[in-house]
């Protein structure tokens, strides 16, 4: 079939050229479609309106004008509002036929209303207008509208601290919760749930912008938290009447999807000590000589245990896990009684007075493998410890390896 440059079938004759066309009087029009969209950026499940304006630029009437609007995948609730048009909405399409011949000028707008998908993506809507008449310029018969659908996201994070870290039975215990929104969007309808340990008595809270209620757990709500903003909730409690370790856990959530839920939970362990009886505060530190070590070298690790009181510590135990890439040569135990149970060294001490330090020295030979020396030690006692956070120490020291030896390349003559 022979067509002209517009793609329209062209009857052939002696005086006709397949690359041109002739106007047929009364059957020539120039349709034009302009499309717009109510928003170019939207969230999930939000209203969206497409407006299609059809023009007939003449010179003649256009009969049986049809608009076909191909809808983006995922749109829901599609309706078409169009005076003087007869519209149908088959799957994925809006098809409207003008009810009369379209004179030169603009037809009433076709308004397509829909709801955006629940997922993110790019929505491209394409509409085409056509009629049986010759169309002078087909390049104006199609138009697109693009909308980006972006799901809001708010990365809420929570951190929890307890004061003191070791508390006497029945004494005040304060939990501080810091909630941060790392964005990128604001969080709304925020809920902070803190499950207090058994035996802990809730006294009240201090916070700005939060409303907290005491039920099975402490539940605090907040209307919103902007991206980059932090807010603090302080819970005032009393420690239980029994001794041991209690753990408090809090969880943060909001109505806005969270891209990283792994940081929405925080826990804090607290030691509950007897209300009466001796109490101490043991701490252990490490030092190494020399401070710069080489593979194969002999080094000395000094473990120092200190009691900050207020009472003497009794029945002390010091457990040291030796580096995997070092050999134990000797133990200088001082007042301690130490046993080599490699890869562990166990030391005991009957008593350590208040404001007194005691040391154990381990002589090691660094191995030829590995790039660092790691020594771990921990101290404990039968006496209640007011602060367990300083009872463990990990020493990590880089190992300087010997330089590599390079042999000169020998090249035989003639190669």
MOVEN-V348760 format. One record per residue. RES is the residue in one letter. SS is DSSP state (H for helix, E for strand, L for the rest). NEAR is the number of other C-alpha atoms within 8 Angstrom. D_CENTER is the distance of its C-alpha to the mean C-alpha in Angstrom with 1 decimal. Layout:
BEGIN
<<RES	SS	NEAR	D_CENTER> <RES	SS	NEAR	D_CENTER>>
END
This chain:
BEGIN
<<X	L	4	60.2> <X	L	8	60.6> <X	E	11	58.0> <X	L	12	58.0> <X	L	7	55.3> <X	L	7	53.3> <X	L	6	53.2> <X	L	8	55.9> <X	E	8	58.7> <X	L	10	61.8> <X	L	5	65.3> <X	L	8	67.5> <X	L	5	71.0> <X	L	4	73.4> <X	L	4	72.2> <X	L	7	68.4> <X	L	7	65.8> <X	L	10	62.7> <X	L	7	60.5> <X	L	8	61.6> <X	L	8	62.1> <X	L	4	64.6> <X	L	7	64.1> <X	L	6	65.6> <X	L	5	66.9> <X	L	6	65.1> <X	L	11	62.3> <X	E	16	60.0> <X	E	15	56.8> <X	L	13	53.7> <X	E	17	50.6> <X	E	12	47.4> <X	E	15	44.0> <X	E	9	41.4> <X	E	12	38.0> <X	E	9	35.4> <X	E	12	32.3> <X	L	8	31.3> <X	L	8	27.8> <X	L	8	26.3> <X	E	8	22.7> <X	E	11	21.7> <X	L	11	19.2> <X	L	12	19.5> <X	L	8	22.8> <X	L	8	24.3> <X	E	8	28.0> <X	E	11	29.2> <X	E	11	32.8> <X	E	12	34.6> <X	E	12	38.0> <X	E	11	40.5> <X	E	12	43.7> <X	E	13	46.6> <X	E	11	49.5> <X	E	16	52.8> <X	L	10	54.1> <X	L	12	57.5> <X	L	8	60.2> <X	L	10	60.8> <X	L	14	59.4> <X	E	15	56.6> <X	L	10	57.2> <X	L	11	54.7> <X	L	13	51.6> <X	E	11	48.5> <X	E	12	44.9> <X	E	11	42.3> <X	E	11	38.7> <X	E	10	36.2> <X	L	11	33.1> <X	L	9	29.5> <X	L	6	28.3> <X	L	6	26.4> <X	L	11	28.2> <X	E	8	29.7> <X	E	7	32.5> <X	E	10	34.4> <X	E	8	37.6> <X	E	12	40.1> <X	E	8	42.3> <X	L	11	45.1> <X	L	7	48.6> <X	L	8	51.4> <X	E	10	49.1> <X	E	9	49.0> <X	E	10	45.4> <X	E	8	44.0> <X	L	11	40.4> <X	L	7	40.6> <X	L	4	37.3> <X	L	9	35.2> <X	E	10	38.0> <X	E	15	39.8> <X	E	12	43.4> <X	E	11	45.8> <X	E	11	49.5> <X	E	12	51.4> <X	L	8	54.2> <X	L	7	56.9> <X	L	10	57.8> <X	E	12	55.5> <X	L	9	57.6> <X	L	11	56.8> <X	E	9	53.9> <X	E	8	50.7> <X	L	9	50.0> <X	L	9	48.2> <X	L	10	44.4> <X	E	12	42.5> <X	E	11	39.5> <X	E	12	36.8> <X	E	13	34.3> <X	E	12	31.3> <X	E	12	27.8> <X	L	15	24.7> <X	L	11	22.8> <X	L	7	19.9> <X	L	8	17.8> <X	L	11	17.0> <X	E	7	19.7> <X	E	8	22.8> <X	E	10	25.9> <X	E	10	29.2> <X	E	11	32.3> <X	E	11	35.7> <X	E	13	39.0> <X	E	11	42.6> <X	E	14	45.9> <X	E	9	49.2> <X	L	11	52.9> <X	L	7	55.9> <X	L	9	57.6> <X	E	11	57.6> <X	E	10	54.6> <X	L	7	55.4> <X	L	9	51.8> <X	H	9	49.3> <X	H	5	46.5> <X	H	9	45.9> <X	L	12	45.5> <X	E	12	41.8> <X	E	11	38.7> <X	E	10	34.9> <X	E	11	32.2> <X	E	10	28.5> <X	E	12	25.5> <X	E	11	21.8> <X	E	15	19.8> <X	L	11	16.2> <X	L	9	14.0> <X	L	9	12.5> <X	L	13	8.9> <X	E	16	8.0> <X	E	12	5.1> <X	E	17	7.9> <X	E	12	8.7> <X	E	14	12.3> <X	E	8	14.9> <X	E	12	18.4> <X	E	8	21.8> <X	E	11	25.3> <X	E	8	28.6> <X	L	8	30.7> <X	L	12	29.1> <X	E	13	32.5> <X	E	14	34.4> <X	E	10	37.9> <X	L	13	38.7> <X	L	9	38.6> <X	L	8	37.4> <X	E	9	34.7> <X	E	12	31.1> <X	E	11	28.4> <X	E	12	24.7> <X	E	11	22.4> <X	E	11	18.9> <X	E	11	16.8> <X	E	12	14.0> <X	E	11	11.9> <X	E	16	10.1> <X	E	11	8.0> <X	E	13	8.7> <X	E	9	9.8> <X	L	9	11.9> <X	L	13	13.7> <X	E	17	13.1> <X	E	11	16.3> <X	E	10	18.3> <X	E	14	16.3> <X	E	11	17.6> <X	E	11	17.6> <X	E	11	19.5> <X	E	11	21.2> <X	E	10	23.6> <X	L	10	26.3> <X	L	8	28.1> <X	L	6	31.6> <X	L	8	34.3> <X	L	10	32.2> <X	E	8	33.7> <X	E	9	31.7> <X	E	8	33.4> <X	E	7	31.2> <X	E	9	28.2> <X	E	8	27.8> <X	E	8	25.2> <X	L	7	25.2> <X	L	6	23.9> <X	L	9	23.3> <X	E	7	25.7> <X	E	9	25.9> <X	E	7	28.1> <X	E	8	29.4> <X	L	6	29.8> <X	L	5	28.8> <X	L	9	25.8> <X	E	12	25.0> <X	E	12	23.1> <X	E	11	22.1> <X	E	11	21.2> <X	E	12	20.4> <X	E	8	20.8> <X	E	9	18.0> <X	E	12	15.8> <X	L	10	15.6> <X	L	12	12.7> <X	L	8	13.3> <X	L	9	15.4> <X	E	9	15.8> <X	E	8	18.2> <X	E	10	20.2> <X	E	12	21.9> <X	E	11	24.7> <X	E	12	26.3> <X	E	13	30.0> <X	E	13	31.4> <X	E	12	34.2> <X	L	15	34.0> <X	L	12	35.7> <X	L	7	39.3> <X	L	8	38.7> <X	L	10	37.6> <X	E	7	34.8> <X	E	8	31.1> <X	E	10	29.0> <X	E	10	25.2> <X	E	11	23.3> <X	E	11	19.9> <X	E	12	17.8> <X	E	11	15.0> <X	E	14	13.2> <X	E	10	12.6> <X	L	11	13.5> <X	L	8	15.1> <X	L	10	12.4> <X	L	8	10.0> <X	L	11	6.6> <X	L	7	4.3> <X	L	8	2.8> <X	H	8	6.5> <X	H	5	7.6> <X	H	9	7.7> <X	L	12	9.5> <X	E	11	12.8> <X	E	11	15.2> <X	E	9	18.7> <X	E	10	21.8> <X	E	9	25.1> <X	E	12	28.3> <X	E	13	31.9> <X	E	15	34.6> <X	E	13	37.9> <X	L	10	41.4> <X	L	7	42.7> <X	L	4	45.9> <X	L	5	46.8> <X	L	9	46.0> <X	E	13	42.7> <X	E	16	41.5> <X	L	12	38.6> <X	E	17	38.5> <X	E	12	36.5> <X	E	15	36.7> <X	E	9	36.2> <X	E	11	37.0> <X	E	8	38.8> <X	E	9	40.1> <X	E	8	43.3> <X	L	7	43.4> <X	L	5	40.0> <X	L	9	40.0> <X	E	11	40.6> <X	E	10	41.7> <X	L	12	41.9> <X	L	8	45.0> <X	L	9	45.5> <X	E	8	46.5> <X	E	12	44.3> <X	E	11	44.4> <X	E	12	41.4> <X	E	11	42.3> <X	E	12	40.6> <X	E	11	41.3> <X	E	12	41.1> <X	E	12	41.6> <X	E	16	42.4> <X	L	11	41.6> <X	L	13	43.4> <X	L	8	44.6> <X	L	9	46.5> <X	L	13	47.5> <X	E	18	45.2> <X	E	11	47.0> <X	E	11	46.6> <X	E	14	44.0> <X	E	11	42.2> <X	E	11	40.6> <X	E	11	38.8> <X	E	11	38.0> <X	E	10	36.2> <X	L	13	37.8> <X	L	10	36.2> <X	L	6	36.4> <X	L	10	38.0> <X	E	11	40.7> <X	E	8	44.0> <X	E	11	45.3> <X	E	8	48.7> <X	E	7	49.6> <X	E	10	48.5> <X	E	7	50.0> <X	L	11	49.3> <X	L	8	51.4> <X	L	6	51.7> <X	L	9	49.2> <X	E	9	50.2> <X	E	10	48.0> <X	E	7	48.0> <X	E	7	46.7> <X	E	7	44.7> <X	L	7	43.0> <X	L	8	40.1> <X	E	10	40.2> <X	E	13	42.5> <X	E	12	43.3> <X	E	12	45.0> <X	E	11	46.5> <X	E	12	48.0> <X	E	7	50.1> <X	E	9	49.2> <X	E	14	47.5> <X	L	10	48.9> <X	L	12	47.0> <X	L	8	46.1> <X	E	9	47.1> <X	E	9	45.4> <X	E	10	46.3> <X	E	10	45.4> <X	E	12	45.4> <X	E	11	45.6> <X	E	12	44.6> <X	E	12	46.2> <X	E	13	44.2> <X	E	12	44.9> <X	E	14	41.9> <X	L	11	41.7> <X	L	8	41.7> <X	L	6	38.3> <X	L	8	34.8> <X	L	8	33.4> <X	E	8	32.7> <X	E	14	34.4> <X	E	11	32.4> <X	E	11	34.3> <X	E	12	32.9> <X	E	13	35.0> <X	E	11	34.9> <X	E	14	37.5> <X	E	9	38.4> <X	L	11	41.5> <X	L	8	43.3> <X	L	10	43.1> <X	E	10	40.2> <X	E	12	37.6> <X	L	12	36.2> <X	L	10	33.2> <X	H	11	31.8> <X	H	6	29.0> <X	H	9	31.7> <X	L	12	33.4> <X	E	12	31.6> <X	E	11	31.5> <X	E	9	30.3> <X	E	10	32.2> <X	E	8	30.9> <X	E	9	33.4> <X	E	9	33.4> <X	E	12	36.5> <X	E	9	38.5> <X	L	8	39.8> <X	L	6	43.3> <X	L	4	43.6> <X	L	4	44.2> <X	L	4	47.8> <X	L	4	48.5> <X	L	4	51.8> <X	L	4	53.6> <X	L	4	53.8> <X	L	4	57.4> <X	L	5	58.6> <X	L	5	61.9> <X	L	4	64.5> <X	L	3	64.6> <X	L	4	60.9>>
END
